[in-house]
Amino acid sequence: MPPAPADDVVTSLGLSRRPGKVVCVHLNYRSRAAQRGRTPEFPSYFVKPATSLAASGGVVERPPGTELLGFEGEIALVLGRDARRVSPEDAWACVAAVTAANDLGLYDLRHADAGSNLRSKGGDGFTPLGPALLRADGLDPGALRVRTWVNGVQVQEGTTAELLFGFDRLVADLSQLLTLEAGDVILTGTPAGASVAAPGDVVEVEVDAPTAPGAPSTGRLVTRVVPGSVPMAPFGAQPQVDDGVRAAAYGTSPPGAVAAATAAPQATLAVGDPLPELASDVREALAAVGTATLSAQLRRRGYDDVSVDGVAPLAAGMRLVGRARTLRFVPFRPDLAAERGAGFTPQKRAVEALGAGDVLVVEARGERGTGTVGDILALRAQVRGAAGVVTDGGVRDAHAVAALGLPVFAAGRHPALLGRRHVPWDTDVTIACGGAAVQPGDVVVGDGDGVVVIPAALAEEVARDAVEQERQETFIARQVADGASIDGLYPMDAAWRARYEKEGNP
């Protein structure tokens, strides 16, 4: 009989024995608390069985009939001596080492656990640890970092500076009523960005001390998700999922801050104010990757509704990258048209407010039965240095507009004047264009696949990770072209990843 995953951990980490228990903290990072919409006053815990432990390089099964295998990169504490009623001042001395952990769990079974998490998080292989221990006596517990990657793309990063409850408090608190024994493991919580992994995905977690001498690191804890072959038996609770459970699993509940939970809020702009400049390296990175890649990166951060649906470039090969300025139309009504439909209208003011690199984004409610931009306004936008126009309505003089070379993405073409269906109403406000919310200052990227909207606070990290994703996919495509099987390559398993890192980026 092969060794159990928990025994592999003992061997790989050089532990003297299997840990007696694994204690886990529910919420402990400010970013995760913001994501969940609640901040606890005191730490709360649950226990995972020691049989859930697994070593780096292993696999975890997602049982048939389930869909939401959640991952959570965490810092694990390994106790070096028994602790009972220790003070916070003495607590850190009870910790022998720290390592990386992945707190895996099935959201499909949370309904059956009544808060205990036993079945949902206690499965065999659901607590990978490793691959190396970092001695605690040489570390500052307030200066550690945990990061998580899925298929090579970083999705989590947190430091112990943002903990709600420090390691000393956790050890002291737990030891009030129960004895922590040497070898026991404490999982200390996860930052924002935890989400769901599917069969074929490779999840990696690393813990390091980037400011310590030598920047010691555990190395990457690698776990590959595989499909299980044995379904849940009918004599136990069955998987149960709804939209609320999916939102919690993917990290999109409550609505709002997901990966941007710790980012600075976007500044409110007065009408006509210049937009913040998009850094040249970020602009270049976004221009070099596809909107399909950007969409995947945004989805990993919980943003599923950022594509401007139903629009296409007026001419093949058009691309745009820029900051959004917005214009909103309301349905035509004679009195409203008399008020704002003549003279120097909001539509014309929006065009005149465009600066170099700006993208005019127009809310036309998907109404394609009239033009929302024509050749004169498009020419004026181009003269002012605009990066392009996006409208979920129609374009007049479409042939002439396309001939300008200004990237214009629209829902259609129509010869009728604007006033047939619309009244230009206001500018530089939050709008809905093609089903996507757009704020002034958002970053808009368009290519042959469509248009995506990136919240300003996420633009830099999304650009960085998208470039890395496309480098990896280029490497994978090259191997496929040379005859390699996609099994273990797409996505890359540990062996292919090592080869990728050795050969360098393509």
C-alpha positions, 0 to 999 in steps of 0.5 A: 500500500502506498504511503498516505499523503499525510505520511509524505508530508512527514518525510518531505519536511523532515518532521519527527511525526505526523501533526496531531491536529491542524487548526485554521483561522477563518478570517485574518487578512484585511483584504479578505475581510473586505472581500467578505464584507465583515471584519471579526472582533476576535479570531475564530477557528475550525479544525482539519484532520491530519489525514488531509495533509499532503506534500508538494508535487502531489495531486488533489481530486475534485470529486465527480459532481462537484464544481467549486474546489476552492484554494487559499494560499496561507502561512502555516505555523509548525509548533515546536513545543507544547503550549498551554495558557501561554501569553502573547509575549511567549507565544512566538517562542513556541513556534518552530517553523513556518511553511507554505500551505494551501487550504483546499475545500469544496464549497459544494459541501459547505451546506452540509457542514454547519460551520465545521468544515469537516467534509468540505475542507477535511478531504485527503490531500486538502492541506498541502504543506511545504516544500521546505520549513523556515526556522521561526527563530530567525524570522520576524513574524510581522514581515512574512509574505504569502503568494499564490499562482494558478497556472503560473499567473499570480492571483494572491499576495499578502503580508503579515503586516495586514493581519487582523490577528498576529501569530502571537495572538493566535497561539496564545488564544488557542492555548487558553482552552486546549493544549497545542502539541509539538508538531501541530499546525496552525493555518493563519488565514488567506489574503484576497484573491482566493478562488476556484481551481479546476481539473488540470489547474496547477496551484502554487503557494510560496511563503518568504521573508523578502526583507530578511537577510538572504530573503529565505523562501519555502519554495513553491508548494505545487498541487495539481487538481485532477478529476476524481473517479468516485462520486459522492455516495447517496448515503451522505449529503450531496453537492449543492451549489447556487449563485450565492455559493459560486460568488463566495467561492470565486471571491465576488461576494459581496459585490464590489472590491475583489482583487482591488480590495486594498487598492486606492479608490479611483478619484472622482473627476469633475466634468472636463478634468484631465484624466490621470496619465496611463503609464507608458509601460502599462500602455505598451504592455496592454497594447501587446496582449489580446483582450482574450488574455485580459478578460481571463486575467480580470475573471481571475480577480472576480470581474466577469462583466467587463466586456463591452458586448455587441461591438466590433471594429469598423475596420480589420486590425484596429486596436485601442488602449486608453483612458475612458471619457464617458458620454451618456444618451437618454431616449429621445423626448421632444422637451428633453431634446429642446433642452440639450439637443441643440447648440454646444451639446454634451456630445460635442462637449465630450469630444472637445474634452478629449485629450491625448490617449483618451477613449470616448465611451458612449452609452447608447443603450444598445440602440443601433437604429441611428448614428451616435458618432459621425465623420466630423466628430470622429475627425475632431476626436482624432485631431485632439489625440484621442485613442479611439471611440467605443459606442454600443450604438451606431455610427454614421458615415461609417466608411469615412470614419473607418478611413480616418484610421481612428479606432472606432468600435460600434454596435452597427452602422446607420445613416440616421441622425442622432436625434431620431432616437437619442438626446445627449445628456451628460458626460464624465459620469459612470455609464453602462456600455454594452453591458459593462459599467464604465467610469471616467479614468477606467482603462479601455482596450479593444482588438478584433475580439472586442473591448474590455474595461479594466478598473484603473486600480488594477491596470498595472497588475493585470497588464503585468500578469497578462504579458506573463500569461501570453509568454507561457502560452507562446512557449506552450504553443511552440511545444505543441507545434513540435509534437508535444501532447497537451496532457500536463503541458496545457496547463503546465505541470511541475515538469513543464514549468521547470523546463519553461523557467530553465529555457527562459521566456520566449 
